[in-house]
């Protein structure tokens, strides 16, 4: 490799690194959110079930939660 080619490669690498940093600073979080959405959508039934089970008092479980929901629906 001659001296001119090395300088060209170095300047192209600097340009690419700068553009990558600017792009990720501006659009990085939006891209992460776009790619995470399908995963969250697929896993949402499981996480919802774990949240409901975790919110019920210990010793009562799901039957107590169902009875509270039925009482709430009667009064609404």
DSSP file (Angstrom, degrees, kcal/mol; ACC not computed):
  #  RESIDUE AA STRUCTURE BP1 BP2  ACC     N-H-->O    O-->H-N    N-H-->O    O-->H-N    TCO  KAPPA ALPHA  PHI   PSI    X-CA   Y-CA   Z-CA
    1    1 A X              0   0    0      0, 0.0     2,-0.1     0, 0.0     0, 0.0   0.000 360.0 360.0 360.0 132.1    0.0    0.0    0.0
    2    2 A X     >  -     0   0    0      1,-0.1     4,-1.7     4,-0.0     5,-0.2  -0.299 360.0-103.2 -81.9 172.7    1.4    3.3   -0.9
    3    3 A X  H  > S+     0   0    0      1,-0.2     4,-1.7     2,-0.2     5,-0.1   0.864 118.1  53.3 -65.8 -37.8    1.4    6.3    1.4
    4    4 A X  H  > S+     0   0    0      1,-0.2     4,-2.0     2,-0.2    -1,-0.2   0.874 106.7  52.1 -66.3 -38.5   -1.5    8.1   -0.4
    5    5 A X  H  > S+     0   0    0      2,-0.2     4,-2.7     1,-0.2    -1,-0.2   0.897 107.7  52.0 -66.4 -40.3   -3.8    5.1    0.0
    6    6 A X  H  X S+     0   0    0     -4,-1.7     4,-2.3     1,-0.2    -1,-0.2   0.896 109.7  48.8 -62.4 -40.7   -3.1    4.8    3.7
    7    7 A X  H  X S+     0   0    0     -4,-1.7     4,-2.3     2,-0.2    -1,-0.2   0.888 111.2  50.8 -65.5 -39.1   -4.0    8.4    4.2
    8    8 A X  H  X S+     0   0    0     -4,-2.0     4,-2.5     2,-0.2    -2,-0.2   0.926 110.8  47.9 -63.8 -45.6   -7.2    7.9    2.2
    9    9 A X  H  X S+     0   0    0     -4,-2.7     4,-2.5     1,-0.2    -2,-0.2   0.909 111.5  51.2 -62.6 -41.7   -8.2    4.9    4.2
   10   10 A X  H  X S+     0   0    0     -4,-2.3     4,-2.1     1,-0.2    -1,-0.2   0.911 112.1  45.8 -62.9 -42.7   -7.5    6.8    7.5
   11   11 A X  H  X S+     0   0    0     -4,-2.3     4,-2.3     2,-0.2    -2,-0.2   0.882 112.7  50.1 -69.9 -37.2   -9.6    9.8    6.4
   12   12 A X  H  X S+     0   0    0     -4,-2.5     4,-2.6     2,-0.2    -2,-0.2   0.903 110.8  50.3 -65.1 -40.4  -12.5    7.5    5.2
   13   13 A X  H  X S+     0   0    0     -4,-2.5     4,-2.5     2,-0.2    -2,-0.2   0.910 110.7  48.9 -64.3 -42.0  -12.4    5.7    8.5
   14   14 A X  H  X S+     0   0    0     -4,-2.1     4,-2.3     2,-0.2    -2,-0.2   0.919 112.3  48.7 -62.2 -43.8  -12.5    8.9   10.5
   15   15 A X  H  X S+     0   0    0     -4,-2.3     4,-2.5     2,-0.2    -2,-0.2   0.923 112.5  47.7 -62.4 -45.1  -15.4   10.1    8.4
   16   16 A X  H  X S+     0   0    0     -4,-2.6     4,-2.5     1,-0.2    -2,-0.2   0.904 111.6  50.3 -64.5 -41.7  -17.3    6.9    8.9
   17   17 A X  H  X S+     0   0    0     -4,-2.5     4,-2.3     2,-0.2    -1,-0.2   0.909 111.8  48.0 -63.0 -41.9  -16.7    6.9   12.6
   18   18 A X  H  X S+     0   0    0     -4,-2.3     4,-2.4     2,-0.2    -2,-0.2   0.921 112.6  47.8 -64.8 -44.6  -18.0   10.5   12.9
   19   19 A X  H  X S+     0   0    0     -4,-2.5     4,-2.6     1,-0.2    -2,-0.2   0.891 111.1  51.7 -64.6 -39.1  -21.1    9.7   10.9
   20   20 A X  H  X S+     0   0    0     -4,-2.5     4,-2.7     2,-0.2     5,-0.2   0.917 110.4  48.4 -62.9 -43.9  -21.8    6.6   12.9
   21   21 A X  H  X S+     0   0    0     -4,-2.3     4,-2.0     2,-0.2    -2,-0.2   0.912 113.4  46.9 -64.1 -42.4  -21.5    8.6   16.2
   22   22 A X  H  X S+     0   0    0     -4,-2.4     4,-1.9     2,-0.2     5,-0.2   0.911 113.4  48.8 -65.3 -41.9  -23.8   11.3   14.9
   23   23 A X  H  X S+     0   0    0     -4,-2.6     4,-3.1     1,-0.2     5,-0.4   0.928 113.5  45.4 -64.7 -45.5  -26.3    8.8   13.6
   24   24 A X  H  X S+     0   0    0     -4,-2.7     4,-1.4     1,-0.2     5,-0.3   0.843 112.0  52.7 -69.4 -31.8  -26.4    6.8   16.8
   25   25 A X  H  < S+     0   0    0     -4,-2.0    -1,-0.2    -5,-0.2    -2,-0.2   0.880 119.4  34.7 -68.5 -36.1  -26.6    9.9   19.0
   26   26 A X  H  < S+     0   0    0     -4,-1.9    -2,-0.2    -5,-0.2     4,-0.2   0.904 137.5  14.4 -85.7 -43.6  -29.6   11.2   17.0
   27   27 A X  H  X S+     0   0    0     -4,-3.1     4,-2.1    -5,-0.2     5,-0.2   0.343  93.4 102.2-117.3   4.8  -31.5    8.0   16.1
   28   28 A X  H  X S+     0   0    0     -4,-1.4     4,-2.1    -5,-0.4     5,-0.1   0.925  85.0  43.5 -61.1 -49.9  -30.1    5.3   18.3
   29   29 A X  H  > S+     0   0    0     -5,-0.3     4,-2.4     1,-0.2    -1,-0.2   0.869 112.5  53.8 -66.8 -35.9  -32.8    5.1   20.9
   30   30 A X  H  > S+     0   0    0      2,-0.2     4,-2.2     1,-0.2    -1,-0.2   0.906 109.4  48.2 -64.4 -41.1  -35.6    5.3   18.3
   31   31 A X  H  X S+     0   0    0     -4,-2.1     4,-2.3     2,-0.2    -2,-0.2   0.903 110.5  51.3 -65.5 -40.2  -34.0    2.3   16.5
   32   32 A X  H  X S+     0   0    0     -4,-2.1     4,-1.9     1,-0.2    -2,-0.2   0.922 110.7  48.9 -61.9 -43.6  -33.7    0.4   19.7
   33   33 A X  H  X S+     0   0    0     -4,-2.4     4,-1.5     1,-0.2    -2,-0.2   0.893 110.1  51.4 -63.4 -39.9  -37.4    1.0   20.5
   34   34 A X  H  X S+     0   0    0     -4,-2.2     4,-0.6     1,-0.2    -1,-0.2   0.907 113.5  43.8 -64.2 -41.5  -38.5    0.0   17.0
   35   35 A X  H  < S+     0   0    0     -4,-2.3     4,-0.5     1,-0.2    -1,-0.2   0.774 113.5  51.3 -76.8 -24.7  -36.6   -3.3   17.2
   36   36 A X  H  X S+     0   0    0     -4,-1.9     4,-2.5    -5,-0.2     5,-0.2   0.751  91.9  77.6 -81.1 -24.1  -37.7   -4.0   20.8
   37   37 A X  H  X S+     0   0    0     -4,-1.5     4,-2.5     1,-0.2     5,-0.2   0.902  92.4  47.9 -58.2 -48.1  -41.5   -3.5   20.1
   38   38 A X  H  X S+     0   0    0     -4,-0.6     4,-2.0     1,-0.2    -1,-0.2   0.882 112.9  50.3 -61.6 -34.6  -42.1   -6.9   18.4
   39   39 A X  H  > S+     0   0    0     -4,-0.5     4,-2.2     2,-0.2    -1,-0.2   0.927 112.0  46.5 -67.6 -43.6  -40.3   -8.7   21.2
   40   40 A X  H  X S+     0   0    0     -4,-2.5     4,-1.1     1,-0.2    -2,-0.2   0.879 111.0  53.5 -64.5 -37.0  -42.4   -6.9   23.8
   41   41 A X  H  < S+     0   0    0     -4,-2.5     4,-0.4    -5,-0.2     3,-0.2   0.898 111.5  44.5 -65.4 -41.2  -45.6   -7.6   21.9
   42   42 A X  H  < S+     0   0    0     -4,-2.0     3,-0.4     1,-0.2     4,-0.3   0.887 119.0  42.2 -70.1 -38.9  -44.9  -11.3   21.7
   43   43 A X  H  X S+     0   0    0     -4,-2.2     4,-2.2     1,-0.2     3,-0.4   0.533  87.8  94.2 -87.2  -5.7  -43.9  -11.5   25.4
   44   44 A X  H  X S+     0   0    0     -4,-1.1     4,-2.5     1,-0.2     5,-0.2   0.854  80.0  54.7 -61.4 -38.0  -46.6   -9.2   26.8
   45   45 A X  H  > S+     0   0    0     -3,-0.4     4,-1.9    -4,-0.4    -1,-0.2   0.902 112.1  45.4 -61.4 -36.5  -49.1  -12.1   27.7
   46   46 A X  H  > S+     0   0    0     -3,-0.4     4,-2.2    -4,-0.3    -2,-0.2   0.919 114.2  46.4 -72.7 -42.2  -46.5  -13.8   29.8
   47   47 A X  H  X S+     0   0    0     -4,-2.2     4,-2.1     2,-0.2    -2,-0.2   0.878 111.9  52.5 -68.0 -35.4  -45.3  -10.6   31.5
   48   48 A X  H  X S+     0   0    0     -4,-2.5     4,-2.3    -5,-0.2    -1,-0.2   0.910 109.2  49.6 -64.2 -42.1  -48.9   -9.6   32.2
   49   49 A X  H  X S+     0   0    0     -4,-1.9     4,-2.4    -5,-0.2    -2,-0.2   0.909 111.2  48.5 -63.9 -41.5  -49.6  -13.0   33.7
   50   50 A X  H  X S+     0   0    0     -4,-2.2     4,-2.1     1,-0.2    -1,-0.2   0.866 110.8  51.7 -67.2 -34.6  -46.5  -12.8   36.0
   51   51 A X  H  X S+     0   0    0     -4,-2.1     4,-1.4     2,-0.2    -2,-0.2   0.903 111.0  47.3 -66.9 -41.0  -47.5   -9.2   37.0
   52   52 A X  H  X S+     0   0    0     -4,-2.3     4,-1.0     2,-0.2     3,-0.2   0.926 113.8  47.0 -66.6 -44.4  -51.1  -10.4   38.0
   53   53 A X  H  < S+     0   0    0     -4,-2.4     3,-0.4     1,-0.2    -1,-0.2   0.887 112.9  50.1 -64.7 -38.0  -49.8  -13.4   39.9
   54   54 A X  H  < S+     0   0    0     -4,-2.1    -1,-0.2     1,-0.2    -2,-0.2   0.755 107.3  54.5 -72.6 -23.5  -47.2  -11.2   41.7
   55   55 A X  H  < S+     0   0    0     -4,-1.4    -1,-0.2    -3,-0.2    -2,-0.2   0.688  86.8  94.8 -85.6 -17.0  -49.8   -8.6   42.7
   56   56 A X  S  < S-     0   0    0     -4,-1.0     6,-0.1    -3,-0.4     3,-0.1  -0.467  88.6 -99.8 -72.8 145.2  -52.1  -11.0   44.4
   57   57 A X    >>  -     0   0    0      4,-0.2     4,-1.7    -2,-0.1     3,-1.6  -0.295  45.4 -94.9 -63.0 149.3  -51.7  -11.4   48.2
   58   58 A X  T 34 S+     0   0    0      1,-0.2    -1,-0.1     2,-0.2    -4,-0.0  -0.451 110.0  22.2 -67.9 133.0  -49.7  -14.4   49.3
   59   59 A X  T 34 S+     0   0    0     -2,-0.2    -1,-0.2    -3,-0.1    -2,-0.1   0.162 117.9  63.1  97.4 -17.8  -51.9  -17.3   50.3
   60   60 A X  T <> S+     0   0    0     -3,-1.6     4,-0.5     1,-0.1     3,-0.5   0.828  72.6 166.8-105.0 -49.0  -54.9  -16.1   48.2
   61   61 A X  H  X  -     0   0    0     -4,-1.7     4,-1.4     1,-0.2     3,-0.3  -0.294  58.8 -19.3  74.2-151.2  -53.6  -16.2   44.6
   62   62 A X  H  > S+     0   0    0      1,-0.2     4,-2.6     2,-0.2     5,-0.2   0.848 127.9  61.1 -68.9 -38.5  -55.7  -16.0   41.5
   63   63 A X  H  > S+     0   0    0     -3,-0.5     4,-2.2     1,-0.2    -1,-0.2   0.896 106.1  48.5 -58.7 -38.3  -59.1  -17.0   43.0
   64   64 A X  H  X S+     0   0    0     -4,-0.5     4,-2.2    -3,-0.3    -1,-0.2   0.907 111.4  50.0 -65.5 -41.2  -59.0  -13.9   45.3
   65   65 A X  H  X S+     0   0    0     -4,-1.4     4,-2.1     2,-0.2    -2,-0.2   0.900 110.7  49.7 -63.8 -40.9  -58.0  -11.7   42.4
   66   66 A X  H  X S+     0   0    0     -4,-2.6     4,-2.3     2,-0.2    -2,-0.2   0.902 110.3  50.1 -65.5 -41.3  -60.9  -13.1   40.2
   67   67 A X  H  X S+     0   0    0     -4,-2.2     4,-2.2    -5,-0.2    -1,-0.2   0.895 110.1  50.2 -66.8 -38.1  -63.4  -12.5   43.0
   68   68 A X  H  X S+     0   0    0     -4,-2.2     4,-2.2     1,-0.2    -1,-0.2   0.896 110.8  49.9 -64.8 -38.8  -62.3   -8.9   43.5
   69   69 A X  H  X S+     0   0    0     -4,-2.1     4,-2.1     2,-0.2    -2,-0.2   0.885 110.2  49.8 -66.1 -38.2  -62.6   -8.3   39.8
   70   70 A X  H  X S+     0   0    0     -4,-2.3     4,-1.7     2,-0.2    -2,-0.2   0.899 111.0  49.3 -68.8 -38.9  -66.1   -9.8   39.8
   71   71 A X  H  X S+     0   0    0     -4,-2.2     4,-1.9     1,-0.2    -2,-0.2   0.910 111.5  50.0 -63.1 -41.2  -67.1   -7.6   42.7
   72   72 A X  H  X S+     0   0    0     -4,-2.2     4,-1.4     1,-0.2    -2,-0.2   0.874 108.7  51.4 -65.9 -36.8  -65.7   -4.6   40.9
   73   73 A X  H  < S+     0   0    0     -4,-2.1    -1,-0.2     2,-0.2    -2,-0.2   0.830 107.9  53.2 -71.0 -29.9  -67.6   -5.4   37.7
   74   74 A X  H  < S+     0   0    0     -4,-1.7    -2,-0.2     1,-0.2    -1,-0.2   0.913 111.7  45.0 -67.8 -42.4  -70.9   -5.6   39.7
   75   75 A X  H  <        0   0    0     -4,-1.9    -2,-0.2     1,-0.3    -1,-0.2   0.742 360.0 360.0 -76.3 -21.7  -70.4   -2.2   41.2
   76   76 A X     <        0   0    0     -4,-1.4    -1,-0.3    -5,-0.2    -2,-0.2   0.483 360.0 360.0 -79.0 360.0  -69.4   -0.6   38.0
